Amino acid sequence: MIDVHNLVVQYGQTKILNNLNMQVKRNESCAIIGPSGCGKTTLLYQLAGLRKPNEGKIIINGTTLTDIRDKTGVILQNYGLLPWKTVWDNAGLGLKLRGFSKNHRDNVVKMILTELNVYQQRRQYPTQLSGGQQQRIAIARAISIEPDILLMDEPFSALDAITRESLQDLMIKLYHQKQLTIVLITHNIEEAVFLGEKIIIMHPSNGTIKKIIDNPHFGDKAFRNTTDFHKLCVEVRSEMAGRPS
């Protein structure tokens, strides 16, 4: 699905990503974690086609990525909602930009807002919503285009713990329902362990991948309460800290 080959991204003389290689299979959920400044968000912007690399390439479904893909949905940390547009218009923005008819947009937006339990807020503006509701609108906008890839940049970091877990559960539900391939950028270890079928730990300073951990128990709500979940969190934390687990 996603193949990253020898990716180099630099600002001035500083290499943010340095000969980075990674793969994400179709319908795989990949969590990328690491400290601030390690290149996580830069990598996501590359995968979204928002910036061209200095060297290397990204191949998606056998085609080299050169621009923004119509079938890639993106959810940003600050939600990216337009404050002067209603919930309804924000949710349908991706469809409008892609040239879909108003009738099609209206049908899709109604269905998705209902599915995400925010249809009653359709005439409100983002500032009138809670953080969790705003994030649901951002999710609605991203999945309205029926993406095959969903990219998320620390989407739940500003939310309280209970709301964050609720939306993590929602993402697992959508992942299975819509057969999504997910790449999640996070600094939260528990979130990476719950949502990442593959956990990619970035090196703190040299723009490369330090370690990849396979996690067959991702998305299992009961797994959160087990000693194995805690052990995997300890392993990830130890790798990030540079000490043996």
Salt bridges, closest charged atoms under 4 A:
GLU28 OE1 - LYS198 NZ 3.44
ASP106 OD2 - LYS102 NZ 2.76
GLU115 OE1 - LYS178 NZ 3.91
ASP148 OD2 - ARG69 NH2 3.02
GLU154 OE1 - HIS187 ND1 3.01
ASP169 OD1 - ARG224 NH2 3.04
GLU190 OE2 - ARG237 NH2 3.46
GLU235 OE2 - LYS211 NZ 3.44
GLU239 OE2 - LYS211 NZ 3.25
